[in-house]
Amino acid sequence: MPRQKKLVEAWFTRPQLINLFAVPLITVVIGLSGFYFLTKDQLTRHEIELSTIKTNASVAVRDERDEREKTRKAFMDNQLLVAQVLSKIDTRLSVAETKQDVANQTLNKLVDELSRLGRK
């Protein structure tokens, strides 16, 4: 009796194994490469947009700072003018008070002289 070889049945054949491992591997490689290039493209576009926004923002900030400086300078000039006007008013008021005091003293002297002359 010839010996018969017992055939061991494999669970998977070679083409099945190739299909089992190669197809998902190829799918993952294609998916990851597509994701990488799409993400890289989006990042490049966003970097360009961000640089534009930064440029516009820096111009806006510079303009706003210049406007603030102009407003601050105008305010300080007005404050200086107000201080000068108040100083002039204070000086005039002091002069007027002095004149009023002199006039009051003169009138008091006249009243005293008249009352002294009236008593005699």
Contacts in CASP RR format, 6 or more apart in sequence:
PFRMAT RR
TARGET T0000
AUTHOR 0000-0000-0000
METHOD contacts of the structure
MODEL  1
MPRQKKLVEAWFTRPQLINLFAVPLITVVIGLSGFYFLTKDQLTRHEIEL
STIKTNASVAVRDERDEREKTRKAFMDNQLLVAQVLSKIDTRLSVAETKQ
DVANQTLNKLVDELSRLGRK
12 20 0 8 1.000
END
